[in-house]
Amino acid sequence: MKRRNFLQQTIASSAFITLGGLSLQSFNSSSKKHITILHTNDVHSHIDPFGPDDGRNANKGGVARRAALVDAIRKENPNTLLFDAGDIFQGTPYFNYYGGELEFKLMSMLQYDAATIGNHDFDNGIDGLNAQLPHAKFDFLSANYDFKNTVLDTHVKPYKIYTKNGIKVGVFGLGIQLDGLVEKRMYKETKYLNPIEIAQDMSRILKEEEQCDLVICLSHLGYYYRNFPEKASDLNLARATKNIDLIIGGHTHTFLPKPTIEKNAVGKNVLVNQVGCYGLYLGRIDFYFDAHEKTQEKGTTIIV
């Protein structure tokens, strides 16, 4: 599908991934449980919609419109979680003037459940990020940034478990290597740990020890790097692990009209999704469970 044709639609056509040859109609709706995952990435302080003369993005985006979409989906399915994959900050004068306060307050009003940390979220330094945390009424998750010797120690969790309709959803975060992207003085004593190794540990803990029915990674690693195929990325992360069900990505501003289906280390499907940037799109993934076994997934990208 050409991007222009896709942008003319209000909602992208859905991609259905059926497991074990079973269709949606194969299950009695009363016996199935339905979890909806909504997500954004790389919003970069875009609060207002793009103007009518913007060209490609005319009259798209904006927090108010996103809020209306999220509210409608929550009414459709109360068992909904909302996440962000980082780079909340930097990109409009709102950040330059308010330093992130507005972004966090608005995300709190939208009732985000969690976000991970992107490299641009350090643009006012680690102290600037910490100063805005009281405005965030949601969790920050990052498993491969060691903040032990910084002001963020204890304020950022490696993972969190959310329970919706009896389904346990384990979520952890991963960040990109800051060296070379962010000045050392901005992130100070933050230590970067190998994201693939950390993801293997985190997903094992969530799936095997915590007995989560669904394991999600909020990743700011980037989708994939053609010129650097060995670099840590979402696709490489999916291939190297065995317990992740969904990777919600960021950093590379990759526009995916539907999730990529990647095979993990044991040949099972992993969904990898990323919805461009600037709040132009809202990602939606629906998971269906029967007796706590995941039976079907549906991925949609919604234009805001």
Order of alpha helices (4+ residues) and beta strands (2+ residues): alpha-beta-beta-alpha-beta-alpha-alpha-beta-alpha-beta-beta-beta-beta-alpha-beta-alpha-beta-alpha-beta-beta-beta-beta-beta
